[in-house]
Structure formats: C-alpha cells, structure tokens
Amino acid sequence: MSKLFILLIVISTSTVAKDKWYISDPNGFDFYLTTEIKNNVIKGYTRKNALKNIVGWTKFTLVKLTSSMKYPEIIHLNGTVEGNSLIGEIQNLFSKRHFTGTIENDFLILTVEQKDGETFDLRGQKVNEFTSKRDYKNIYQHIFELTEANLYKQDFLKTKKWIKFKRRILKLTDNIKDDLEMQIAFFAIVREFPFSHYQLNPTMDKKETTIQNTFAKLTEINQNTVVLDIDSFTGTKQQMLDLLTQIESKKYNNLIIDLRDNYGGNFLSAYPLGQFLIKKPLIAGIFPNQKWYKQYNRAPTQKEYAQFNEFSGGTMQDWMTKASENYGSYLKIFPSKNHFTGKIYVLTNRNTASTCEPLIYALKQEKIATIIGENTRGAMLSMNTFPVDDGISLGIPLNDYITYSGDRIDRVGISPHVKVKSDIALSKALEIIAQD
C-alpha cells in the first residue's frame, strides 16, 4: 500500500464537519451554537471561553472546582450521531439534561428532557457567520437608565459595585453576539449585588403569561394527611380556593405544604392560602419604596408602619398602585371563615423563594407550622418589569421588604425548624406525623 493512499485514509477518517447555527429557545434567550461531528461523535458549544471572559479565569476555576459547572462555554453538548439522528447530553451552566434530535441540511432540532419528564425543542438554522444580533452596548445603556430611575434604594447607585458593573458590562459587549450571552453576562455580575429581583429575561409571550392550570395539586397520603404541592404561585385565587375547599371537606388532621423548588409568583393564589392557615389577622410585611428611602435612608420602625398604605386583597394593579404611592404599602391578611385547624408542615429548600418567604416567615413566627428542609433562598422584594428592547424585559425591585418584626429576608432566607436535605423533607414530615 502506497504512503499516499495511507495518508488519504488518515485524512478522510479524521475530517471534522463543522457548522454554525442560530438556535431558538422557547424557554429562554436564543443563541449561536457551533457543532463539530467526527467519527459519529458530535460536540457543540457556544462562544469559546465565554464564561472565563465574563467572570475571569480565577473565579471560573473556583466555581468549576466547587460546583457541577464543567465547561468554559455557556452551553456545551456531547453526543453520538447515527444517520441524521442525535442522542446525548447538553449542559447549560450548572444543569445537565438528556437530548435526542435530528440534523439535516440547514436545520437542527434538539428535543431536551426536563426534570419533570416534559420536553421542549431547541430549533437551529444554519448560518455562515456569527454576527451581533443587536446593539448590546445601547441595550445596556438603556438598562442603566431604567435602573437609575426606578431602583428603590438609590444609595446603591453611588457605590463602587454599581460603577464597576457599568464599566465591566460595557467592556464585555465587544464580544457579545447573542441574547443568551447578554443575559448570562448580566446575571454573573449582579448576583453579587446586595439585593435580589434584578433580572434580565425574555419578554413573556401569551403562552407564558397564561395562568397555569397545574400550578398546585393535592396528594392524599391517608385519611388523616394530605400534601398540597405548589410548584409556583402562578394560579388564580379561585384555583387555590378550589384546592382549599377539598382540604376542608375531608377534615384532614395534617396538612403538608410542599414549597420546594417554588420560586414564587404573585399573591393572587398565595393570599387565600395564608387566610386558610391563620387564626387571627396579621401584617405579613412592609414594602418601603424609593420615596421612603430618599427621605429617611433607613428601615421604618413599627410606629411608622401607619404611614404606609394597607393592602388586604385585590388585583396586581391595585397592589402596584398602593406600593408606589406615599411611602409604600403593608400587606395585611385576615383569616378565612373556614381555616385549617389541624397540624401544618411546610417543606422548603434553597429554591424556595420570593412569594413563599413571607408566608413561611409568618407561619414560623406565629408558631402555626413546622418548617422542614433547607434554608430558603432569601429573595424577597417587590419587582416590576420594564421593556428594554424587542423581546427583552428588565426586572427592577421597586419596593424593599421587611417583616413586621423588622427582620430582612432578602439575601438572608429563613431557616427551618427541622434541617434535612431537600430530597428527604417529605419523608421526614411523615416520620414526625407518625411519631405524633
């Protein structure tokens, strides 16, 4: 066999098919992806070393050593190819998921599995080069303007963190080509801010804004015990009342409220739940706005709560109006006529956040429930969203949150009575019930 023939065989077996794609994500921002196929193995990745560029080499290395993050790219996939079919795993920062898919001509489809067993499709179209999708420098300038006009705590805008953020993010725009990297660069820096609910997200479409019919469900353990599993507070008042009516009709002795991995939502479905659980009226928290902090630059005292607007039910627009007027608002909850009289247990973990947290704090403070699981996230402020550009919205905290007793939950969280890992919190609750 000639040396030339051997060389041709080596070249042909080592050829890499490299393509560029623009990927549409129904659950997030769109992004560019490069794929390489060699010997029936596919590798895909977003911009090389993007995470290192955003957070710096030292911080990236530390995060990689202490978390599930593995690659210096925002998205990285590995899999195998058989004909036009694909199978493998895709990693997005800290999460890894299984995918199947097809690749044919100018189109790529990746069907990605979620934790709950549901799937969604990432759809890609082949492109010749990665060109910047927007003027990201201009977008960030708009973000700065909106924040500086609306943030509840104006003193923060004079700090080194804010000034450094503006300088750093504008420098990063030189390399940003797609919306996903725009978002990740934003979150990577603002996660160190002393407040939560500062978010850059895709503008919610009709599908996403539709009230969820499956936001919560009931699971009967036995005739004495039921679990109310609330994935998020995105339902209506009536949907929650329907579930509570079922609980009341069965006269259970034990109610387990599962708020693990519940990132919050709004008060429409949370308020009637609070009414069902309490036996006397209570103030669930104070929400000082920008006007308060401009005048006093401190948290209000209990004697000053009377200067705030009372809110005890209504629409989201009613809430936003009262929270913006005068110095802000306080949330007052009155017990429902038929409230729960049995024992209450609440399950929490590190992803239990926002709307969940005032409810958990009140139940713990008033000794109404036993909290089981992990410390909550500590993300409790009142936020509103502002349009930044086509398909992009900025969430800005307009009101602080302080409990009636003067405690802060944001960036602190709430500790459980019984500390156990998230995955055994339910079994621990059932164990306690059995012992009682």
FISETI-182268 format. One record per residue (C-alpha): residue in three letters; x, y, z negated. Coordinates in nm, 4 decimals. Layout:
% FISETI-182268
(rec "ALA",(X,Y,Z))
...
//
This chain:
% FISETI-182268
(rec "MET",(0.0000,0.0000,0.0000))
(rec "SER",(0.1449,0.3360,0.1003))
(rec "LYS",(0.2234,0.6079,-0.1519))
(rec "LEU",(-0.0043,0.8455,0.0413))
(rec "PHE",(-0.3008,0.6086,0.0064))
(rec "ILE",(-0.2379,0.5664,-0.3673))
(rec "LEU",(-0.2225,0.9438,-0.4062))
(rec "LEU",(-0.5560,0.9845,-0.2255))
(rec "ILE",(-0.7179,0.7300,-0.4600))
(rec "VAL",(-0.5902,0.9167,-0.7679))
(rec "ILE",(-0.7181,1.2495,-0.6346))
(rec "SER",(-1.0611,1.1107,-0.5455))
(rec "THR",(-1.1150,0.9410,-0.8828))
(rec "SER",(-1.0124,1.2494,-1.0768))
(rec "THR",(-1.2269,1.5005,-0.8843))
(rec "VAL",(-1.4399,1.7208,-1.1095))
(rec "ALA",(-1.7755,1.8521,-0.9853))
(rec "LYS",(-1.8070,2.1926,-1.1486))
(rec "ASP",(-2.1273,2.4007,-1.1267))
(rec "LYS",(-2.2675,2.7175,-1.2795))
(rec "TRP",(-2.6275,2.7513,-1.3965))
(rec "TYR",(-2.8661,3.0090,-1.5351))
(rec "ILE",(-3.0765,2.8322,-1.7993))
(rec "SER",(-3.4275,2.9370,-1.9045))
(rec "ASP",(-3.5104,2.8509,-2.2667))
(rec "PRO",(-3.8832,2.8602,-2.3611))
(rec "ASN",(-3.7930,2.8876,-2.7312))
(rec "GLY",(-3.5157,3.1450,-2.7157))
(rec "PHE",(-3.2993,3.3662,-2.5015))
(rec "ASP",(-3.1771,3.2498,-2.1588))
(rec "PHE",(-2.8096,3.1784,-2.0971))
(rec "TYR",(-2.5406,3.0805,-1.8500))
(rec "LEU",(-2.4020,2.7269,-1.8555))
(rec "THR",(-2.1091,2.5613,-1.6805))
(rec "THR",(-2.1225,2.1853,-1.6166))
(rec "GLU",(-1.8389,1.9517,-1.5234))
(rec "ILE",(-1.9038,1.5969,-1.4007))
(rec "LYS",(-1.6217,1.3464,-1.3754))
(rec "ASN",(-1.6414,0.9663,-1.3626))
(rec "ASN",(-2.0129,0.9696,-1.4565))
(rec "VAL",(-1.9459,1.1848,-1.7631))
(rec "ILE",(-2.0991,1.5329,-1.7927))
(rec "LYS",(-1.9741,1.8161,-2.0097))
(rec "GLY",(-2.1476,2.1527,-2.0350))
(rec "TYR",(-2.0676,2.4751,-2.2147))
(rec "THR",(-2.1489,2.8435,-2.2393))
(rec "ARG",(-1.8694,3.1024,-2.2194))
(rec "LYS",(-1.5379,2.9537,-2.3318))
(rec "ASN",(-1.4303,3.0539,-2.6833))
(rec "ALA",(-1.7221,3.2950,-2.7204))
(rec "LEU",(-1.7600,3.2231,-3.0935))
(rec "LYS",(-1.3913,3.2840,-3.1552))
(rec "ASN",(-1.4208,3.6153,-2.9725))
(rec "ILE",(-1.7254,3.7176,-3.1759))
(rec "VAL",(-1.6206,3.6264,-3.5316))
(rec "GLY",(-1.2434,3.5991,-3.4928))
(rec "TRP",(-1.0177,3.2939,-3.4958))
(rec "THR",(-0.9733,3.2791,-3.8746))
(rec "LYS",(-1.3442,3.2935,-3.9592))
(rec "PHE",(-1.4339,3.0481,-3.6826))
(rec "THR",(-1.1765,2.7986,-3.8127))
(rec "LEU",(-1.3100,2.8306,-4.1679))
(rec "VAL",(-1.6722,2.7793,-4.0556))
(rec "LYS",(-1.5700,2.4815,-3.8435))
(rec "LEU",(-1.3983,2.3177,-4.1410))
(rec "THR",(-1.6930,2.3700,-4.3761))
(rec "SER",(-1.9941,2.3089,-4.1513))
(rec "SER",(-2.1302,2.0987,-3.8658))
(rec "MET",(-2.0065,2.3508,-3.6082))
(rec "LYS",(-1.7646,2.1742,-3.3753))
(rec "TYR",(-1.7051,2.3799,-3.0615))
(rec "PRO",(-1.5926,2.7403,-2.9966))
(rec "GLU",(-1.8792,2.7814,-2.7486))
(rec "ILE",(-2.2346,2.8756,-2.8470))
(rec "ILE",(-2.3768,2.5737,-2.6647))
(rec "HIS",(-2.1903,2.2564,-2.5778))
(rec "LEU",(-2.3239,1.9328,-2.4327))
(rec "ASN",(-2.1787,1.5897,-2.3658))
(rec "GLY",(-2.3448,1.3032,-2.1845))
(rec "THR",(-2.3411,1.0480,-1.9062))
(rec "VAL",(-2.4725,1.0572,-1.5510))
(rec "GLU",(-2.6391,0.7734,-1.3618))
(rec "GLY",(-2.7582,0.8794,-1.0192))
(rec "ASN",(-2.9500,1.2013,-1.0831))
(rec "SER",(-3.0328,1.1125,-1.4458))
(rec "LEU",(-2.8609,1.2523,-1.7541))
(rec "ILE",(-2.8526,1.1462,-2.1184))
(rec "GLY",(-2.6522,1.2830,-2.4087))
(rec "GLU",(-2.6322,1.5340,-2.6943))
(rec "ILE",(-2.6456,1.9121,-2.6917))
(rec "GLN",(-2.5064,2.1224,-2.9759))
(rec "ASN",(-2.6223,2.4786,-3.0413))
(rec "LEU",(-2.4070,2.6243,-3.3192))
(rec "PHE",(-2.4960,2.4068,-3.6210))
(rec "SER",(-2.7682,2.1864,-3.4695))
(rec "LYS",(-2.7195,1.8781,-3.2542))
(rec "ARG",(-3.0039,1.7246,-3.0527))
(rec "HIS",(-3.0520,1.4406,-2.8088))
(rec "PHE",(-3.1439,1.5171,-2.4470))
(rec "THR",(-3.2389,1.3439,-2.1243))
(rec "GLY",(-3.2549,1.5156,-1.7896))
(rec "THR",(-3.2064,1.5332,-1.4173))
(rec "ILE",(-2.9641,1.7190,-1.1961))
(rec "GLU",(-3.0384,1.7535,-0.8280))
(rec "ASN",(-2.9238,2.0044,-0.5678))
(rec "ASP",(-2.9739,2.3508,-0.7151))
(rec "PHE",(-3.1817,2.2531,-1.0188))
(rec "LEU",(-3.1064,2.1168,-1.3660))
(rec "ILE",(-3.3650,2.0048,-1.6230))
(rec "LEU",(-3.2733,1.9048,-1.9791))
(rec "THR",(-3.5512,1.7652,-2.1980))
(rec "VAL",(-3.4419,1.8266,-2.5575))
(rec "GLU",(-3.5794,1.6437,-2.8602))
(rec "GLN",(-3.6672,1.8413,-3.1741))
(rec "LYS",(-3.6675,1.7245,-3.5357))
(rec "ASP",(-4.0440,1.6745,-3.5363))
(rec "GLY",(-4.0274,1.4478,-3.2320))
(rec "GLU",(-4.1623,1.7110,-2.9928))
(rec "THR",(-3.9625,1.8046,-2.6813))
(rec "PHE",(-3.9017,2.1131,-2.4699))
(rec "ASP",(-3.7359,2.1673,-2.1322))
(rec "LEU",(-3.4320,2.3783,-2.0562))
(rec "ARG",(-3.4531,2.4607,-1.6845))
(rec "GLY",(-3.1491,2.5688,-1.4892))
(rec "GLN",(-3.0946,2.7125,-1.1456))
(rec "LYS",(-2.7538,2.7062,-0.9806))
(rec "VAL",(-2.5710,3.0378,-0.9432))
(rec "ASN",(-2.2480,3.1338,-0.7696))
(rec "GLU",(-2.1110,3.3500,-1.0486))
(rec "PHE",(-2.1918,3.4835,-1.3927))
(rec "THR",(-2.2998,3.8443,-1.3577))
(rec "SER",(-2.4167,4.0512,-1.6529))
(rec "LYS",(-2.7966,4.0241,-1.6817))
(rec "ARG",(-2.8417,4.3643,-1.8472))
(rec "ASP",(-2.6597,4.6776,-1.9597))
(rec "TYR",(-2.5819,4.5383,-2.3056))
(rec "LYS",(-2.3937,4.8454,-2.4201))
(rec "ASN",(-2.7040,5.0554,-2.3567))
(rec "ILE",(-2.9245,4.7991,-2.5323))
(rec "TYR",(-2.7107,4.8118,-2.8451))
(rec "GLN",(-2.7154,5.1903,-2.8411))
(rec "HIS",(-3.0960,5.1676,-2.8463))
(rec "ILE",(-3.0736,4.9204,-3.1365))
(rec "PHE",(-2.8601,5.1683,-3.3317))
(rec "GLU",(-3.1115,5.4484,-3.2726))
(rec "LEU",(-3.4130,5.2397,-3.3781))
(rec "THR",(-3.2359,5.1163,-3.6908))
(rec "GLU",(-3.1169,5.4580,-3.7993))
(rec "ALA",(-3.4683,5.5990,-3.7630))
(rec "ASN",(-3.6600,5.3192,-3.9385))
(rec "LEU",(-3.4449,5.1235,-4.1879))
(rec "TYR",(-3.5915,5.1529,-4.5382))
(rec "LYS",(-3.2519,5.2045,-4.7069))
(rec "GLN",(-3.0905,5.4969,-4.5271))
(rec "ASP",(-2.7827,5.4980,-4.7536))
(rec "PHE",(-2.6617,5.1806,-4.5844))
(rec "LEU",(-2.6141,5.3721,-4.2593))
(rec "LYS",(-2.3303,5.5655,-4.4213))
(rec "THR",(-2.1374,5.2549,-4.5255))
(rec "LYS",(-1.8289,5.1039,-4.3671))
(rec "LYS",(-2.0259,4.7897,-4.2803))
(rec "TRP",(-2.2655,4.9803,-4.0567))
(rec "ILE",(-1.9927,5.1851,-3.8916))
(rec "LYS",(-1.7809,4.8723,-3.8372))
(rec "PHE",(-2.0821,4.6867,-3.6947))
(rec "LYS",(-2.1434,4.9552,-3.4339))
(rec "ARG",(-1.7803,4.9689,-3.3307))
(rec "ARG",(-1.7400,4.5897,-3.3204))
(rec "ILE",(-2.0594,4.5157,-3.1300))
(rec "LEU",(-1.9875,4.7751,-2.8605))
(rec "LYS",(-1.6452,4.6237,-2.8082))
(rec "LEU",(-1.7989,4.2768,-2.7651))
(rec "THR",(-2.0317,4.3987,-2.4892))
(rec "ASP",(-1.7357,4.3990,-2.2496))
(rec "ASN",(-1.7589,4.0163,-2.2385))
(rec "ILE",(-2.1314,3.9539,-2.2936))
(rec "LYS",(-2.3069,3.8256,-1.9809))
(rec "ASP",(-2.6381,3.6829,-2.1062))
(rec "ASP",(-2.9102,3.7400,-2.3658))
(rec "LEU",(-2.8180,3.4431,-2.5853))
(rec "GLU",(-2.4655,3.5708,-2.6428))
(rec "MET",(-2.6096,3.9175,-2.7090))
(rec "GLN",(-2.8237,3.7666,-2.9864))
(rec "ILE",(-2.5504,3.5485,-3.1370))
(rec "ALA",(-2.3044,3.8393,-3.1494))
(rec "PHE",(-2.5705,4.0417,-3.3347))
(rec "PHE",(-2.6522,3.7695,-3.5904))
(rec "ALA",(-2.2884,3.6783,-3.6510))
(rec "ILE",(-2.2197,4.0270,-3.7844))
(rec "VAL",(-2.5464,4.1314,-3.9506))
(rec "ARG",(-2.5650,3.8105,-4.1558))
(rec "GLU",(-2.3163,3.9827,-4.3879))
(rec "PHE",(-2.5449,4.2839,-4.4391))
(rec "PRO",(-2.6905,4.3256,-4.7912))
(rec "PHE",(-3.0479,4.2779,-4.6644))
(rec "SER",(-3.2427,4.0263,-4.4545))
(rec "HIS",(-3.5122,4.0625,-4.1862))
(rec "TYR",(-3.2851,4.2454,-3.9433))
(rec "GLN",(-3.3400,4.0366,-3.6317))
(rec "LEU",(-3.2942,4.0381,-3.2554))
(rec "ASN",(-3.5355,3.7973,-3.0887))
(rec "PRO",(-3.7190,3.7301,-2.7632))
(rec "THR",(-4.0457,3.9207,-2.7388))
(rec "MET",(-4.3204,3.6774,-2.8339))
(rec "ASP",(-4.5404,3.5743,-2.5439))
(rec "LYS",(-4.9042,3.4723,-2.5572))
(rec "LYS",(-4.8191,3.1120,-2.6329))
(rec "GLU",(-4.6041,3.2061,-2.9296))
(rec "THR",(-4.8464,3.4599,-3.0736))
(rec "THR",(-5.1398,3.2194,-3.0662))
(rec "ILE",(-5.2438,3.1209,-3.4184))
(rec "GLN",(-5.1102,2.7740,-3.4895))
(rec "ASN",(-5.3773,2.5114,-3.5474))
(rec "THR",(-5.1339,2.2758,-3.7162))
(rec "PHE",(-4.9547,2.5175,-3.9489))
(rec "ALA",(-5.0583,2.3063,-4.2501))
(rec "LYS",(-5.2003,1.9632,-4.3282))
(rec "LEU",(-5.3256,1.7547,-4.6196))
(rec "THR",(-5.1935,1.4095,-4.7100))
(rec "GLU",(-5.3690,1.2180,-4.9864))
(rec "ILE",(-5.1306,1.0129,-5.2000))
(rec "ASN",(-5.4133,0.8626,-5.4051))
(rec "GLN",(-5.7435,0.9758,-5.5554))
(rec "ASN",(-5.5584,1.1930,-5.8072))
(rec "THR",(-5.2841,1.3505,-5.5955))
(rec "VAL",(-5.2697,1.5361,-5.2637))
(rec "VAL",(-4.9888,1.7049,-5.0712))
(rec "LEU",(-5.0520,2.0360,-4.8943))
(rec "ASP",(-4.7700,2.0556,-4.6393))
(rec "ILE",(-4.7349,2.4100,-4.4988))
(rec "ASP",(-4.4920,2.4361,-4.2082))
(rec "SER",(-4.5330,2.8139,-4.1831))
(rec "PHE",(-4.7794,3.0831,-4.2855))
(rec "THR",(-4.8995,3.1413,-3.9308))
(rec "GLY",(-5.2588,3.0318,-3.9663))
(rec "THR",(-5.5754,3.2316,-4.0298))
(rec "LYS",(-5.7462,3.2981,-4.3601))
(rec "GLN",(-6.0307,3.0648,-4.2625))
(rec "GLN",(-5.7970,2.7803,-4.1687))
(rec "MET",(-5.6397,2.7939,-4.5139))
(rec "LEU",(-5.9801,2.8217,-4.6832))
(rec "ASP",(-6.0947,2.5078,-4.4992))
(rec "LEU",(-5.7972,2.3135,-4.6407))
(rec "LEU",(-5.8533,2.4507,-4.9916))
(rec "THR",(-6.2221,2.3558,-4.9742))
(rec "GLN",(-6.1196,1.9968,-4.9050))
(rec "ILE",(-5.8881,2.0011,-5.2065))
(rec "GLU",(-6.1594,2.1473,-5.4282))
(rec "SER",(-6.4223,1.8958,-5.3143))
(rec "LYS",(-6.2030,1.5966,-5.4074))
(rec "LYS",(-6.1236,1.7292,-5.7569))
(rec "TYR",(-5.7610,1.6196,-5.7487))
(rec "ASN",(-5.5603,1.6268,-6.0699))
(rec "ASN",(-5.2303,1.7013,-5.8958))
(rec "LEU",(-5.1538,1.9343,-5.6048))
(rec "ILE",(-4.8115,1.9218,-5.4395))
(rec "ILE",(-4.7429,2.2215,-5.2126))
(rec "ASP",(-4.4601,2.1423,-4.9720))
(rec "LEU",(-4.2856,2.4635,-4.8628))
(rec "ARG",(-3.9605,2.3024,-4.7493))
(rec "ASP",(-3.8376,2.4442,-4.4173))
(rec "ASN",(-4.1137,2.7069,-4.4281))
(rec "TYR",(-3.9528,3.0294,-4.3062))
(rec "GLY",(-4.2600,3.2384,-4.3915))
(rec "GLY",(-4.5046,3.4199,-4.1662))
(rec "ASN",(-4.7720,3.6658,-4.2782))
(rec "PHE",(-5.0105,3.6946,-4.5709))
(rec "LEU",(-5.3296,3.6036,-4.3774))
(rec "SER",(-5.3115,3.2397,-4.4867))
(rec "ALA",(-5.0833,3.2886,-4.7898))
(rec "TYR",(-5.3180,3.5279,-4.9729))
(rec "PRO",(-5.6130,3.2838,-5.0098))
(rec "LEU",(-5.3699,3.0146,-5.1275))
(rec "GLY",(-5.2468,3.2478,-5.4005))
(rec "GLN",(-5.6062,3.3223,-5.5010))
(rec "PHE",(-5.6786,2.9483,-5.5271))
(rec "LEU",(-5.3826,2.8867,-5.7606))
(rec "ILE",(-5.4017,3.1723,-6.0131))
(rec "LYS",(-5.6407,3.2154,-6.3056))
(rec "LYS",(-5.6069,3.5912,-6.3597))
(rec "PRO",(-5.5264,3.8934,-6.1396))
(rec "LEU",(-5.1591,3.9663,-6.0855))
(rec "ILE",(-4.9367,4.2048,-5.8944))
(rec "ALA",(-4.7275,3.9918,-5.6589))
(rec "GLY",(-4.4707,4.2597,-5.5813))
(rec "ILE",(-4.3844,4.6175,-5.4946))
(rec "PHE",(-4.2792,4.7302,-5.1457))
(rec "PRO",(-4.0958,5.0673,-5.1603))
(rec "ASN",(-4.0454,5.2340,-4.8228))
(rec "GLN",(-3.7937,5.4810,-4.6772))
(rec "LYS",(-3.9722,5.7784,-4.8357))
(rec "TRP",(-3.9241,5.6347,-5.1837))
(rec "TYR",(-3.5525,5.5699,-5.1421))
(rec "LYS",(-3.4900,5.9073,-4.9792))
(rec "GLN",(-3.6372,6.0805,-5.2837))
(rec "TYR",(-3.5191,5.8531,-5.5673))
(rec "ASN",(-3.2462,5.6238,-5.4278))
(rec "ARG",(-3.3299,5.3541,-5.6841))
(rec "ALA",(-3.5867,5.0852,-5.7513))
(rec "PRO",(-3.9141,5.2048,-5.9085))
(rec "THR",(-3.9942,5.1316,-6.2714))
(rec "GLN",(-4.3174,4.9658,-6.3847))
(rec "LYS",(-4.4540,5.3034,-6.4944))
(rec "GLU",(-4.4064,5.4284,-6.1370))
(rec "TYR",(-4.5963,5.1447,-5.9668))
(rec "ALA",(-4.9155,5.3510,-5.9884))
(rec "GLN",(-4.7671,5.5869,-5.7289))
(rec "PHE",(-4.7856,5.3074,-5.4697))
(rec "ASN",(-5.0901,5.2072,-5.2630))
(rec "GLU",(-5.2752,4.8976,-5.3785))
(rec "PHE",(-5.3277,4.6269,-5.1175))
(rec "SER",(-5.5547,4.3368,-5.2050))
(rec "GLY",(-5.6521,4.1931,-4.8680))
(rec "GLY",(-5.7225,4.2968,-4.5116))
(rec "THR",(-5.5609,4.2802,-4.1708))
(rec "MET",(-5.1924,4.3070,-4.0841))
(rec "GLN",(-5.2597,4.6559,-3.9513))
(rec "ASP",(-5.4201,4.7504,-4.2845))
(rec "TRP",(-5.1056,4.6276,-4.4581))
(rec "MET",(-4.8649,4.8130,-4.2288))
(rec "THR",(-5.0618,5.1348,-4.2763))
(rec "LYS",(-5.0611,5.1189,-4.6563))
(rec "ALA",(-4.6973,5.0113,-4.6683))
(rec "SER",(-4.5932,5.3114,-4.4586))
(rec "GLU",(-4.7980,5.5738,-4.6437))
(rec "ASN",(-4.6761,5.7632,-4.9508))
(rec "TYR",(-4.4032,5.5580,-5.1226))
(rec "GLY",(-4.5201,5.2160,-5.0061))
(rec "SER",(-4.7565,4.9541,-5.1424))
(rec "TYR",(-4.8014,4.6849,-5.4041))
(rec "LEU",(-4.9719,4.3512,-5.3448))
(rec "LYS",(-5.2438,4.2561,-5.5931))
(rec "ILE",(-5.4056,3.9122,-5.5929))
(rec "PHE",(-5.7392,3.8292,-5.7559))
(rec "PRO",(-5.8281,3.4650,-5.8365))
(rec "SER",(-6.0910,3.2961,-5.6239))
(rec "LYS",(-6.4163,3.1788,-5.7789))
(rec "ASN",(-6.3172,2.8133,-5.7490))
(rec "HIS",(-5.9489,2.7986,-5.8348))
(rec "PHE",(-5.7433,2.4833,-5.8838))
(rec "THR",(-5.7407,2.3571,-6.2435))
(rec "GLY",(-5.5013,2.0634,-6.2162))
(rec "LYS",(-5.1215,2.0472,-6.2213))
(rec "ILE",(-4.9304,2.2173,-5.9413))
(rec "TYR",(-4.5893,2.1268,-5.7988))
(rec "VAL",(-4.4061,2.3273,-5.5315))
(rec "LEU",(-4.1283,2.1783,-5.3159))
(rec "THR",(-3.8538,2.4121,-5.1930))
(rec "ASN",(-3.5228,2.4087,-5.0080))
(rec "ARG",(-3.2699,2.6506,-4.8606))
(rec "ASN",(-3.5047,2.7222,-4.5693))
(rec "THR",(-3.7974,2.8235,-4.7888))
(rec "ALA",(-3.8149,3.1959,-4.7245))
(rec "SER",(-3.9988,3.5245,-4.6871))
(rec "THR",(-4.3771,3.4963,-4.7449))
(rec "CYS",(-4.3203,3.1805,-4.9511))
(rec "GLU",(-4.0987,3.3510,-5.2061))
(rec "PRO",(-4.3348,3.5991,-5.3802))
(rec "LEU",(-4.5833,3.3126,-5.4192))
(rec "ILE",(-4.3174,3.0813,-5.5667))
(rec "TYR",(-4.1855,3.3532,-5.7971))
(rec "ALA",(-4.5354,3.4292,-5.9314))
(rec "LEU",(-4.6162,3.0618,-5.9875))
(rec "LYS",(-4.2886,3.0149,-6.1714))
(rec "GLN",(-4.3080,3.3386,-6.3727))
(rec "GLU",(-4.6662,3.2745,-6.4810))
(rec "LYS",(-4.5887,2.9091,-6.5638))
(rec "ILE",(-4.8534,2.7925,-6.3189))
(rec "ALA",(-4.6398,2.5431,-6.1228))
(rec "THR",(-4.3297,2.3264,-6.1482))
(rec "ILE",(-4.0799,2.4136,-5.8755))
(rec "ILE",(-3.8826,2.1150,-5.7430))
(rec "GLY",(-3.5981,2.1074,-5.4905))
(rec "GLU",(-3.3343,2.3635,-5.3947))
(rec "ASN",(-3.2823,2.7370,-5.4362))
(rec "THR",(-3.4936,2.9293,-5.1845))
(rec "ARG",(-3.3281,3.1267,-4.9040))
(rec "GLY",(-3.3644,3.4727,-5.0534))
(rec "ALA",(-3.5096,3.6543,-4.7530))
(rec "MET",(-3.7952,3.8708,-4.8707))
(rec "LEU",(-3.8597,4.2156,-4.7221))
(rec "SER",(-4.1384,4.3624,-4.5104))
(rec "MET",(-4.0396,4.3879,-4.1448))
(rec "ASN",(-4.1873,4.5290,-3.8281))
(rec "THR",(-4.0729,4.4721,-3.4699))
(rec "PHE",(-3.9773,4.7294,-3.2077))
(rec "PRO",(-3.9339,4.6792,-2.8305))
(rec "VAL",(-3.5725,4.7213,-2.7197))
(rec "ASP",(-3.5828,4.6115,-2.3562))
(rec "ASP",(-3.7915,4.3833,-2.1375))
(rec "GLY",(-3.8260,4.0592,-2.3348))
(rec "ILE",(-3.6188,4.1786,-2.6337))
(rec "SER",(-3.7534,4.2828,-2.9758))
(rec "LEU",(-3.5744,4.4155,-3.2821))
(rec "GLY",(-3.7000,4.3373,-3.6310))
(rec "ILE",(-3.6213,4.6062,-3.8883))
(rec "PRO",(-3.7045,4.5922,-4.2618))
(rec "LEU",(-3.9288,4.8907,-4.3324))
(rec "ASN",(-4.0023,4.8077,-4.6976))
(rec "ASP",(-3.7942,4.6686,-4.9799))
(rec "TYR",(-3.9437,4.4017,-5.2088))
(rec "ILE",(-3.9251,4.3971,-5.5872))
(rec "THR",(-4.1165,4.1654,-5.8193))
(rec "TYR",(-4.3494,4.3118,-6.0819))
(rec "SER",(-4.0867,4.2424,-6.3481))
(rec "GLY",(-3.8253,4.4299,-6.1451))
(rec "ASP",(-3.6280,4.1366,-6.0007))
(rec "ARG",(-3.4943,4.1206,-5.6456))
(rec "ILE",(-3.5419,3.8072,-5.4337))
(rec "ASP",(-3.3747,3.9219,-5.1115))
(rec "ARG",(-3.0233,3.7745,-5.0811))
(rec "VAL",(-3.0799,3.6046,-5.4196))
(rec "GLY",(-3.3563,3.3462,-5.3863))
(rec "ILE",(-3.5488,3.1587,-5.6545))
(rec "SER",(-3.4088,2.8662,-5.8476))
(rec "PRO",(-3.6251,2.5564,-5.9070))
(rec "HIS",(-3.7196,2.4094,-6.2427))
(rec "VAL",(-3.6011,2.0693,-6.1229))
(rec "LYS",(-3.2977,2.0834,-5.8948))
(rec "VAL",(-3.2738,1.7963,-5.6447))
(rec "LYS",(-3.1748,1.7609,-5.2811))
(rec "SER",(-3.4418,1.8595,-5.0325))
(rec "ASP",(-3.4959,1.5116,-4.8895))
(rec "ILE",(-3.5926,1.3611,-5.2269))
(rec "ALA",(-3.8009,1.6511,-5.3614))
(rec "LEU",(-4.1344,1.4847,-5.2822))
(rec "SER",(-4.0344,1.1523,-5.4394))
(rec "LYS",(-3.9141,1.3426,-5.7469))
(rec "ALA",(-4.2511,1.5192,-5.7755))
(rec "LEU",(-4.4324,1.1861,-5.7535))
(rec "GLU",(-4.1972,1.0426,-6.0159))
(rec "ILE",(-4.2785,1.3288,-6.2552))
(rec "ILE",(-4.6517,1.2826,-6.1933))
(rec "ALA",(-4.6227,0.9086,-6.2638))
(rec "GLN",(-4.4402,0.9790,-6.5907))
(rec "ASP",(-4.7111,1.2249,-6.6997))
//
